[in-house]
Amino acid sequence: MPGINEVAQLAGVSTATVSRALSGNGHVSEATRQRVHAAALELGYVVSSHASALATGRMKNVGVVIPFLNRWFYGAVLEGAESALLSHGYDLTLYNLSGGGEERTSVFEHFLLRKRVDAVIAIALELTEGEVGRLHELGKPIVGVGGSIAGVRTLSIDDIAVARLATEHLIALGHRTIAHIGGNSDSEMDFHVPSKRRVGYEEALTAAGIRPDPDLFEAADFTLQGGYAAAKQLLGNPRKRPTAVFAASDEMAIGTILAARDLGLHVPDDVSVIGVDDHEFSEFFGLSTIAQFPALQGRMAVDLVMDQLNPGHRGSDPSNTALPFELIVRSSTTRPG
């Protein structure tokens, strides 16, 4: 097996330069880095993760903690994070906390504290003061995605503003009877996403002089099936059928479109529908939506992690960075008939 000395000799650099170029720690010019990588590839040299960890104190591994794995949004954030980590030469270890409280305690009390990871990214999880404190005691950088966390650098989207924009789009088209499919106490998430989106919906109505009607709200669980069931109740009411529906997620909005079709209604002529996310199937269904770019969120989280792991990082006060969102108008919304 070729060693680091052979790589250094072929590339015409020192072994220290080879180490910096292959580990990503320390400054190396781009031309030198490419020359070292080419030499390593030619010789079939692979950096020993164990030796690298001993030399740098790093495992080149980032732990990502996520509440659901079977939801499109979380998977898209994870995909963006994994792609960015690979570009930096880091592995990703995934901790799926869908099992409940005991599983979460085990992850934070044992797995993440065994020095198996260099940093932690928490996606849509409101970390407790104790969880943050234990990770900080071991010097592990933390980045949160989804909302502000005390003592942690975070990325978050303004869910109230997102919901206002979606509702304002429907109001601007001339709709006055606008229903909302959101969440209830059983489906409440960390950072109170469903509640905030309902607040934004009601704020937009009130600002337009429309009184929010509790009969035009149905709770669901942010799934296609949940949205379908909720929409059946709203659209099946012959006395107060809405001309438009704002669903708090694209999956629920797609369920609404399917429910409308099963009731013999045409989208958007009979009912306009808008969601949130820009799900991978949204364009197929012609769904108007508020895009929140989950893959970008994952990449931005990795950028914050790398900033903290960089040896030249001077440290900064924990802060929250606002995430972008954008209205995308497709064929599911139009003026009321």
C-alpha positions in Angstrom: 0.0 0.0 0.0 1.4 3.4 -0.9 2.0 5.8 1.9 1.9 9.6 2.4 5.7 9.8 1.6 5.1 8.4 -1.9 2.2 10.8 -2.5 4.4 13.7 -1.3 7.3 12.6 -3.6 5.0 12.3 -6.7 3.3 15.6 -6.1 6.6 17.4 -5.3 5.5 18.7 -1.9 6.1 17.9 1.8 4.2 15.3 3.7 2.7 18.2 5.8 1.3 19.7 2.7 -0.2 16.4 1.6 -1.8 16.1 5.0 -3.3 19.6 4.8 -4.5 19.1 1.2 -6.2 15.8 1.9 -7.7 16.7 5.3 -8.9 20.2 4.4 -7.3 21.6 7.5 -4.9 24.5 6.9 -4.2 26.6 3.8 -3.1 25.0 0.6 -3.3 26.7 -2.8 -5.9 25.2 -5.2 -3.3 24.2 -7.7 -1.3 22.3 -5.0 -4.4 20.7 -3.7 -5.4 19.4 -7.1 -1.8 18.1 -7.7 -1.8 16.3 -4.3 -5.3 14.8 -5.0 -4.1 13.7 -8.5 -1.1 12.0 -7.0 -3.1 10.2 -4.3 -5.6 9.0 -6.9 -2.8 7.8 -9.2 -1.2 5.8 -6.4 -4.4 4.6 -4.9 -3.6 6.3 -1.6 -6.5 6.5 0.9 -6.3 8.5 4.1 -6.7 6.4 7.2 -9.7 7.8 9.1 -8.2 6.5 12.4 -4.8 8.1 11.7 -6.4 11.3 10.6 -8.5 11.4 13.8 -5.4 10.8 15.9 -3.5 13.6 14.1 -6.2 16.2 14.0 -8.5 15.3 16.8 -11.4 15.1 14.3 -13.5 12.2 13.1 -14.5 14.0 9.9 -18.0 13.1 10.7 -21.1 15.3 11.5 -24.1 14.0 13.3 -27.5 15.1 11.9 -30.5 14.8 14.2 -33.9 14.7 12.5 -37.5 14.1 13.8 -38.9 12.2 10.7 -37.2 10.4 7.9 -40.3 9.5 5.9 -41.3 13.1 5.2 -40.2 14.8 2.0 -39.1 18.1 3.5 -36.8 16.5 6.1 -35.3 14.2 3.4 -34.7 17.2 1.1 -32.8 19.1 3.9 -30.8 16.0 4.7 -29.9 15.5 1.0 -28.6 19.1 0.8 -26.6 18.7 4.0 -25.1 15.3 2.9 -24.0 16.8 -0.5 -22.3 19.7 1.2 -20.6 17.5 3.8 -19.2 15.2 1.1 -17.7 18.2 -0.8 -15.8 19.0 2.4 -14.7 15.4 2.9 -17.0 14.8 5.8 -19.2 11.8 6.6 -22.7 12.1 7.9 -24.2 10.0 10.7 -28.0 10.2 10.9 -30.0 10.0 14.1 -33.8 9.6 13.4 -35.8 10.5 16.5 -39.2 9.4 15.3 -39.2 6.8 18.0 -40.1 9.3 20.8 -38.7 10.7 24.0 -36.6 7.7 25.2 -34.8 7.5 21.8 -34.1 11.2 21.9 -32.6 10.9 25.4 -30.4 8.0 24.3 -29.1 10.0 21.4 -28.2 13.1 23.4 -27.1 11.3 26.5 -24.9 8.6 24.8 -24.4 8.6 21.1 -23.6 12.2 20.4 -21.4 12.5 23.6 -19.1 9.6 22.7 -17.0 11.8 20.5 -18.1 10.0 17.4 -19.0 13.3 15.6 -17.2 16.6 15.3 -20.4 18.7 15.2 -24.2 18.4 15.3 -26.9 19.7 13.0 -30.4 19.6 14.5 -33.2 19.8 11.9 -36.6 21.1 13.1 -35.8 20.2 16.7 -36.0 22.6 19.5 -33.0 21.6 21.6 -33.3 21.9 25.4 -30.9 23.9 27.5 -29.5 20.6 28.9 -28.9 19.1 25.4 -27.1 22.3 24.2 -25.1 22.5 27.4 -23.8 18.9 27.2 -22.7 19.3 23.6 -21.0 22.6 24.4 -19.1 21.0 27.3 -17.5 18.7 24.8 -16.7 21.5 22.4 -19.0 20.2 19.7 -20.3 23.0 17.4 -24.1 22.9 17.0 -26.2 24.3 14.2 -30.0 24.4 14.3 -32.4 24.5 11.4 -36.0 25.6 11.9 -36.0 28.2 14.6 -34.0 30.1 17.2 -32.3 28.1 20.0 -30.5 29.9 22.8 -26.7 29.5 22.6 -26.8 28.0 19.1 -26.2 29.3 15.6 -29.5 28.8 13.8 -31.3 29.1 10.5 -35.0 29.7 10.5 -37.8 30.7 8.1 -40.5 33.2 9.1 -43.5 30.9 9.1 -45.9 33.7 9.8 -44.6 35.7 6.8 -44.8 32.6 4.7 -48.5 32.0 5.5 -49.3 35.7 5.0 -47.8 35.6 1.6 -49.7 32.5 0.6 -53.0 33.9 1.9 -52.3 37.4 0.3 -51.9 35.7 -3.0 -55.4 34.3 -2.8 -56.8 37.6 -1.6 -55.2 39.5 -4.4 -56.9 37.1 -6.9 -60.3 38.2 -5.4 -61.0 35.3 -3.0 -62.9 36.2 0.2 -63.9 32.7 1.5 -60.5 31.2 2.1 -60.1 28.0 4.1 -57.0 26.9 5.9 -55.8 23.3 6.5 -53.2 23.4 9.3 -52.3 21.5 12.4 -53.7 21.0 15.9 -52.2 20.3 19.3 -51.7 16.7 18.4 -49.7 17.6 15.3 -47.9 20.6 16.8 -44.2 20.5 15.9 -41.1 22.0 17.5 -40.9 25.8 16.9 -44.8 25.8 16.6 -44.8 25.7 12.8 -48.6 24.9 12.4 -49.6 27.6 14.9 -47.4 30.2 13.3 -48.8 29.5 9.8 -52.4 29.8 11.1 -51.5 33.1 12.7 -50.1 34.3 9.4 -53.2 33.2 7.6 -55.5 35.0 10.0 -53.3 38.2 10.0 -53.6 38.4 6.2 -57.4 38.0 6.3 -57.7 40.6 9.0 -55.5 43.1 7.2 -57.8 42.7 4.1 -60.9 43.3 6.2 -62.0 39.6 6.2 -63.0 38.1 9.6 -61.3 34.7 10.1 -64.0 32.0 10.3 -63.3 29.0 12.5 -65.6 27.0 10.3 -63.1 27.4 7.5 -60.3 25.8 9.5 -59.5 22.0 9.5 -56.7 20.4 11.3 -54.5 17.6 9.7 -51.2 16.0 10.2 -49.1 17.5 7.4 -49.5 14.4 5.2 -51.3 13.9 1.9 -53.8 11.6 3.5 -54.5 14.1 6.3 -54.9 16.9 3.8 -57.3 14.8 1.7 -59.5 14.0 4.8 -59.6 17.7 5.9 -60.4 18.9 2.4 -63.3 16.5 2.1 -64.9 18.1 5.2 -64.3 21.7 4.0 -65.3 21.2 0.3 -68.1 18.9 1.1 -70.0 21.6 3.1 -72.8 22.8 0.7 -73.6 25.8 2.9 -70.1 27.3 3.3 -67.8 25.9 0.7 -64.6 28.0 0.3 -63.5 29.3 -3.1 -59.8 28.8 -2.1 -57.7 26.7 0.3 -54.4 27.5 1.9 -52.8 24.3 3.1 -49.8 24.6 5.5 -47.8 22.0 3.5 -47.7 20.9 -0.1 -48.5 17.4 0.8 -51.8 18.5 2.4 -52.4 20.8 -0.6 -51.9 17.9 -3.0 -54.4 15.9 -0.8 -56.8 18.9 -1.2 -56.5 18.7 -5.0 -57.3 15.0 -5.0 -60.2 15.5 -2.6 -61.6 18.3 -4.9 -61.5 16.0 -7.9 -63.2 13.2 -6.1 -66.0 15.6 -5.2 -66.4 16.6 -8.8 -64.8 20.0 -8.4 -62.3 21.5 -10.8 -59.1 23.1 -9.6 -58.7 26.0 -9.9 -62.1 27.0 -11.5 -64.2 25.8 -8.5 -61.5 26.1 -5.8 -58.0 27.5 -5.8 -55.3 25.7 -3.8 -51.9 26.8 -2.5 -49.4 25.1 -0.2 -46.0 25.6 1.3 -42.7 23.8 0.5 -42.3 23.4 -3.3 -42.5 19.6 -2.9 -41.0 17.5 -5.7 -44.5 16.7 -7.0 -45.8 20.2 -6.8 -45.0 21.1 -10.4 -46.6 17.8 -11.6 -49.9 18.8 -9.9 -49.6 22.4 -11.1 -49.6 23.5 -7.4 -49.0 27.1 -6.5 -46.8 27.2 -3.4 -44.4 29.1 -1.2 -41.0 27.5 -1.8 -38.6 27.3 1.2 -35.7 25.5 -0.6 -35.0 22.7 1.9 -31.9 21.4 0.1 -30.4 25.0 0.4 -31.2 24.9 4.1 -29.1 21.8 4.5 -26.2 23.3 2.6 -26.4 26.5 4.6 -26.3 24.5 7.8 -23.1 22.8 6.7 -21.6 26.2 5.8 -22.2 27.3 9.4 -20.7 24.0 10.8 -17.6 24.4 8.6 -17.2 28.0 9.7 -17.1 26.8 13.4 -14.8 23.9 12.7 -12.3 26.0 10.7 -9.1 26.4 12.7 -9.2 30.1 11.8 -12.7 30.6 13.2 -12.6 33.4 15.8 -16.0 32.6 17.2 -19.1 34.7 17.1 -22.2 35.3 19.2 -24.9 32.7 18.5 -27.3 34.2 16.1 -30.2 33.4 13.8 -30.1 33.7 10.0 -33.3 34.2 8.1 -34.0 31.6 5.4 -35.3 32.7 2.0 -38.8 31.8 0.6 -40.5 32.6 -2.6 -44.1 32.6 -4.1 -44.3 30.3 -7.1 -47.6 30.6 -9.0 -48.8 27.7 -11.0 -52.1 26.5 -12.4 -53.9 25.6 -9.1 -54.8 29.2 -8.3 -56.9 31.7 -10.2 -59.6 34.3 -9.8 -62.9 33.0 -8.2 -65.5 31.9 -10.8 
